[in-house]
Amino acid sequence: MRKRGEDIPYFINTMIDKFNIMYGKNVVLSDDALEFLKIYPYKGNIKELECCMEKIISVSSKSIITKSDILLTSSMIGDEEQQKEYKNIFISGKTLEELEKEAILNALIKTNYNQTEAAKRLGITLRQIGYKIKKYELI
């Protein structure tokens, strides 16, 4: 996959079409999500990308998937420390909003409710985490 990086958008779009049909959805990726998937250093093969895309589409309740959604619903979080932190989020049977709330609360707890640090861990801005904390009434 790393050697064929220019083909990744084609693979992603093909998989989106496949899983949209399979799950009866009409999901698209935001520009930041596509860029993230294009630069991710895949350790596996195309199956790794396919599993990630299926997981993202199957649990999504939104029509546009963002980079934050990918981080919340996949093991492709970046460094090993972040992967360990989010492995305990159980996905099955939860909506994307429930996963997001759980991930934000988890990040806040791990950072002693330091919103700046929690936002960095989640890959979102301070303004975004502030909005989501109010939305989910976490503080």
C-alpha positions in Angstrom: 0.0 0.0 0.0 2.8 2.4 0.8 4.3 2.0 -2.6 0.9 2.7 -4.3 -0.1 5.7 -2.3 -1.5 7.5 -5.4 -4.0 4.6 -5.8 -5.4 4.9 -2.2 -8.2 7.4 -3.2 -9.4 5.0 -5.9 -9.5 2.1 -3.4 -11.2 4.2 -0.8 -13.9 5.4 -3.2 -14.5 1.8 -4.4 -14.9 0.6 -0.8 -17.2 3.5 0.0 -19.5 2.5 -2.9 -19.4 -1.1 -1.8 -20.2 -0.5 1.8 -22.8 2.2 1.1 -24.7 -0.4 -0.9 -24.1 -3.1 1.7 -25.3 -1.0 4.6 -27.9 1.1 2.7 -26.2 4.3 3.3 -24.9 7.3 1.3 -21.7 8.2 3.2 -18.9 10.4 1.8 -15.5 11.4 3.2 -14.6 14.9 4.1 -11.4 16.3 2.6 -9.5 16.0 5.9 -10.6 12.4 6.3 -9.4 11.5 2.8 -6.1 13.3 3.3 -5.6 11.4 6.6 -6.3 8.1 4.9 -3.9 8.9 2.1 -0.9 9.7 4.3 -1.6 6.9 6.9 1.5 4.6 7.0 -0.3 1.3 6.4 1.5 -1.6 8.0 -0.8 -4.2 6.4 -2.2 -4.6 3.0 -5.4 -3.4 1.4 -7.4 -5.6 3.7 -6.5 -3.3 6.6 -7.9 -0.3 4.7 -11.0 -2.3 3.7 -11.7 -3.3 7.3 -11.3 0.3 8.5 -13.7 1.6 5.8 -16.3 -1.0 6.6 -16.1 -0.3 10.3 -16.4 3.5 9.7 -19.4 3.2 7.4 -21.2 0.5 9.3 -21.3 2.6 12.6 -21.7 6.0 11.1 -24.9 7.9 11.6 -23.6 10.8 9.6 -23.5 11.3 5.8 -20.0 13.0 5.9 -17.2 11.2 7.6 -14.5 13.4 9.1 -10.9 12.7 10.3 -12.2 12.7 13.9 -14.8 10.1 13.0 -12.1 7.9 11.6 -10.0 8.3 14.7 -12.9 7.4 16.9 -14.0 4.3 15.0 -10.7 2.7 14.0 -7.5 1.5 15.4 -5.7 3.8 13.0 -5.1 6.5 15.6 -1.4 7.2 15.1 1.1 6.4 17.7 1.0 3.3 19.9 0.2 5.3 23.1 -3.0 6.6 21.5 -3.9 3.2 20.1 -3.6 1.7 23.7 -5.8 4.5 25.0 -8.7 3.9 22.6 -8.6 0.1 22.4 -10.9 -0.1 25.3 -13.7 1.7 23.5 -16.2 -1.1 22.6 -17.8 -0.2 19.3 -20.5 -2.8 18.7 -24.1 -1.6 19.2 -23.1 2.0 19.8 -23.8 5.1 17.6 -21.1 7.3 16.4 -22.3 10.0 18.9 -22.0 7.5 21.8 -18.5 6.6 20.7 -17.5 10.2 20.4 -18.9 11.0 23.8 -17.0 8.0 25.3 -13.8 8.9 23.6 -14.0 12.6 24.7 -14.8 11.6 28.3 -11.9 9.0 28.2 -9.5 11.7 26.9 -10.6 14.2 29.6 -10.2 11.7 32.4 -6.7 10.7 31.1 -5.7 14.4 31.1 -7.3 15.4 34.4 -9.9 17.3 32.5 -7.3 19.5 30.7 -9.3 20.4 27.6 -6.3 21.5 25.6 -4.4 18.2 26.2 -7.6 16.1 25.6 -8.2 18.0 22.3 -4.6 17.3 21.2 -5.0 13.6 22.0 -8.2 13.4 20.0 -6.8 15.4 17.1 -9.4 18.1 17.3 -9.3 21.8 18.2 -9.9 23.4 21.6 -13.1 25.0 20.2 -14.4 21.7 18.9 -13.8 19.9 22.2 -15.5 22.8 24.1 -18.5 22.5 21.9 -18.7 18.7 22.3 -18.3 18.9 26.1 -21.3 21.2 26.2 -23.2 19.1 23.7 -22.7 15.9 25.7 -22.9 17.7 29.1 -19.6 16.2 30.2 -18.6 18.9 32.7 
